Amino acid sequence: MVLSPAQEGTELKAKLFRGLADPTRLSILDAIRHGSMCVSDVVAATGHSQSNVSNHLACLKDCGLVSSERRGRNIHYRTSEPRVNELLELGEQLLADVAHGIYACTRYAGREDSREEEAQADG
């Protein structure tokens, strides 16, 4: 199937937001958006394991949302450009205005909600 340029653009935007929808990646971006951090600092800030943080940082870097710089023995990560930080800030502002609707929404259940619904369906 061949996608039109508009469809390709929509698919690419959806891929961006799917990447941002992962709670681990989002917590990493939140941690580094105020300044660069090495992996151990991100681990401390997010509570995720070192291997998990490293894998997600690699993903974020491959996608162009994060950049890195070697400082001695450590690699420091930061958001790749100010618009990444702006997008996160806009998301927080929007959420502040629509939080009740998002919380009540049953169509876009989180991972925990989905697992609970599956368990209830299995009975």
N, C-alpha and C positions, 0 to 999 in steps of 0.2 A: 504494500500500500504506500502510495506517495502522498506525503503531506504537503499542503500549501505552505507558503512562507508564514502566513498568519498562524496556522496550526503548529508549525515547527516552533515559532516564538512562544506560543502558549505552552507547548510541551516543555520547552526549556525553562520557562518561568515555574512551571509545576515542579520540575526537577530541583530547582533552586529551593523552593519552599519545602519540598520533601526532605531535603538535606538539613534545612533549618528546623524541621519538625522533630528531629531526634533530640530527646531530652539531654543526652550526654553531650552532643555537639553544641547544643544551645548553652549548656552550663559552662562549657569551655570558652565559647565566645564571650559570654558574660564575664568570665574571669579575666580574660586578656584584653578586654576592650578599653580598660583604663590605663593600660601600660603593658609592656612586654613581660613575659614570664617564661622561666624554664619549666620543663616537664614536672619536676618535683614540686615547684610552686603551684602549678595547675592542679596536680594531684592533691595537695594540701587544701587548696581553695574549693575544689569540687567534691572531694571525698571518693572519687573514682580511682580504680587501680591504675598503676603506672602503665601497664600494657594496654589497657582500655584507652587511656588518655593519649598515649602515643599513636595508637591506631586511628583514633578520631582526628588527631592533629594532622596526620598524614593525609587523611581524606579531605579535611578542610583546606590543607595546603594545595593538594592536587586540584581542587575546585576553584582555587584562586581567592578564597575568603581569608586566608591566613598566610602570612609570610614569616620567614625565619632568618635569624642572624646568629652566626657562631660568635660566642664571647668566651674565649679561653676554651675550657673543656665542655662548656654547656652551650646548648642551642636555645636561644630565646625566641618565643613566638609572639606575634602580635596580629591584630586584624590588618588585612592587607591595605585597606584604605579607609578614609573617614566615612564613606557611605555605608560600610558594613555597620559601623557604630550607629550611624543615623538610622539605619533600618531597624536595629535593635531598639533604639530609643522610640522610634515611631510605633513599633509593636507594643511597647510598654504603655505609651500614651493611648493608643487605640484600645488596648486591653482595659485600661482604667475606665474607659467610657462604656465598654460593652461587656465587662466581666460577668455580669449576671447572666446575660444571654449565652456566653461561651460556657459558663459553668453548667447551665441548665440544658445545653445542647446534647442531645442523645445520638445525633447522626455522626459526630466525629469523636467517638469515645477514645479515651487514652488507652494505653496498653493495659494498665491495671483494670480499667473499666471493661475492656474487651475480654480479659481473662475471667473476670467475675461473671459476665454475661454468658460466656461459654460454659463455665462451671455450672451455672444455674440451668442452662439449657440441657446439659448432660444429666442433670437431676440428681 
